[in-house]
Amino acid sequence: MLSIIETGGKQYLIKEGDKIKVEKLEGKEGDKINFDHVLLVENERNIEIGKPYLKNYIVEGEITKVGRLRKVIVFRYHNKTRYRKTKGHRQWYSEVKINKIK
């Protein structure tokens, strides 16, 4: 059973048992979480597409890890003016294990 969910402004193709990294969610490690923005569900040759979301489906998951991704370097440069600015950014994320699509 495949599904496409939306969280944090991004879409993820998932199935039961997958682990995905999403934008940081409210909650701690071990907390249960439900995704109700389900865009598509495919089960045994039936494909249901939401307009924009499917109302009768919920994806259940569990937060397994909360952390920060690798550093991304942001570099600004203006030529002929000696302007150079370097900045780093580490984005927070939550790793979610998908338990059930129902």
CORMOSUL-V384472 format. One record per residue. RES is the residue in one letter. PHI is phi in degrees with one decimal (999 if undefined). D_LAST is the distance of its C-alpha to the last C-alpha in Angstrom with 2 decimals. Layout:
# CORMOSUL-V384472
RES & PHI & D_LAST
RES & PHI & D_LAST
This chain:
# CORMOSUL-V384472
M & 999 & 9.83
L & -104.2 & 11.05
S & -152.2 & 10.18
I & -119.6 & 12.78
I & -117.8 & 12.63
E & -122.2 & 15.74
T & -153.6 & 17.31
G & 65.0 & 21.02
G & 79.4 & 22.07
K & -125.3 & 20.82
Q & -112.3 & 18.12
Y & -130.3 & 16.48
L & -90.2 & 15.27
I & -133.1 & 12.92
K & -143.8 & 11.32
E & -62.2 & 10.27
G & 94.0 & 13.53
D & -71.6 & 15.06
K & -116.8 & 17.31
I & -126.7 & 18.06
K & -103.5 & 20.86
V & -123.5 & 20.29
E & -55.1 & 22.72
K & -55.8 & 23.40
L & -107.7 & 20.90
E & -68.3 & 22.02
G & 132.8 & 21.83
K & -110.6 & 23.35
E & -63.1 & 22.58
G & 94.9 & 20.28
D & -75.1 & 18.53
K & -83.3 & 14.78
I & -143.3 & 13.45
N & -117.1 & 10.60
F & -105.2 & 10.70
D & -103.9 & 10.42
H & -90.9 & 12.63
V & -96.5 & 10.46
L & -94.0 & 13.22
L & -150.8 & 12.17
V & -134.4 & 9.60
E & -122.4 & 11.47
N & -141.8 & 10.68
E & 48.8 & 13.88
R & 70.1 & 16.23
N & -102.7 & 14.27
I & -120.1 & 14.07
E & -113.5 & 12.88
I & -118.0 & 14.75
G & -84.5 & 14.73
K & -131.1 & 18.07
P & -86.5 & 17.75
Y & -120.7 & 14.12
L & -88.3 & 11.22
K & -83.5 & 11.06
N & -98.5 & 8.16
Y & -124.1 & 5.40
I & -136.8 & 5.43
V & -106.0 & 6.24
E & -99.0 & 7.89
G & -145.8 & 11.31
E & -138.0 & 14.82
I & -75.3 & 18.11
T & -100.4 & 20.35
K & -158.2 & 23.34
V & -126.3 & 25.05
G & -162.5 & 28.08
R & -126.6 & 30.11
L & -76.8 & 30.40
R & -64.9 & 33.77
K & -70.4 & 36.45
V & -109.0 & 36.80
I & -90.1 & 40.42
V & -109.7 & 41.25
F & -123.3 & 44.82
R & -109.9 & 46.81
Y & -149.0 & 50.14
H & -118.2 & 52.82
N & -75.7 & 55.64
K & 67.3 & 59.28
T & -127.2 & 58.57
R & 58.7 & 57.75
Y & -99.5 & 54.35
R & -139.7 & 51.79
K & -137.5 & 48.92
T & -116.5 & 46.36
K & -141.7 & 43.29
G & -113.9 & 40.37
H & -144.1 & 36.77
R & -120.7 & 34.01
Q & -84.5 & 30.51
W & -73.8 & 28.21
Y & -144.6 & 24.76
S & -123.5 & 21.83
E & -94.6 & 20.34
V & -118.9 & 16.62
K & -97.8 & 14.98
I & -80.3 & 11.34
N & -93.1 & 9.90
K & -152.9 & 6.20
I & -112.3 & 3.78
K & -138.6 & 0.00
